[in-house]
Amino acid sequence: MKKMWVFAILIALLAGSCSDKEKVERLENERKSLAQENERLKTDLQKLQKDYTKLNFLTQKLDGIKARIVTDMGDIEVKFFPEKAPLHVFTFVSRAEAGFYNGTQFHRVMPNFMIQAGDPNSKDDNPNDDGIGGPIAMLPHEFNDIKHVPGILSTARVPDISAGAGSQFFIMHGTNFNLDGQYTAFGEVTKGMDVVNEIATVRTMQRPPNHPVKPIRIRRIEVYK
């Protein structure tokens, strides 16, 4: 009987020892996991700080930049909001300076809503593929608190909000608060709303819908300070 008690005690001690060892190993694994997570967070923070520095520099470089959209129907002058959407302003200005928008049409016009342009497909005389072209690389959205009221310059996008934005843009002719926080507003008309009004009210086709019967082209976009 005494031997059995001794054996039972030994078994209990061994079991406790195994349990303690497992507990120590588990705690050590948790410590390593936390240390790795901490390092990852530090790396992410450093990247965010670098990105913030770059965006801040970009915002300062773009401050005061303006553009003149020279169209078949007159000039539209705009100012930008780099503090709200630095990537969109930078991309629009860069494309404008490179002549990307030269020859593109206002391919979609809707009175009391907006006029849309910026599709490279619209450079030819075939209206059927207008509105579906643009760069494959999409811009990340920069949604902000700018309201979509007349004169606001904003970025068009595909229905899938996760896809980002391309080269197409629109100028508000009316007010539509449903677009707020869903599309990236990045500029505003300072002169030439009469031209926007004229473009918005031209005669349009039935198919494709809202496409001007007579092409209205962007001749060039002049960037200046």
Secondary structure, DSSP 4 states (H G I P E B T S, - for coil): -HHHHHHHHHHHHHHHHHHHHHHHHHHHHHHHHHHHHHHHHHHHHHHHHHHHHHHHHHHHHHTT-EEEEEETTEEEEEEE-TTT-HHHHHHHHHHHHHTTTTT-B--EEETTTEEEE--GGGGSS-GGGTTS-S-SSPBPP---S----TTEEEEEE-S-GGG-EEEEEEEESS--GGGTTTS-EEEEEEE-HHHHHHHHTS-B-TTTTT-BSS--BEEEEEEE-
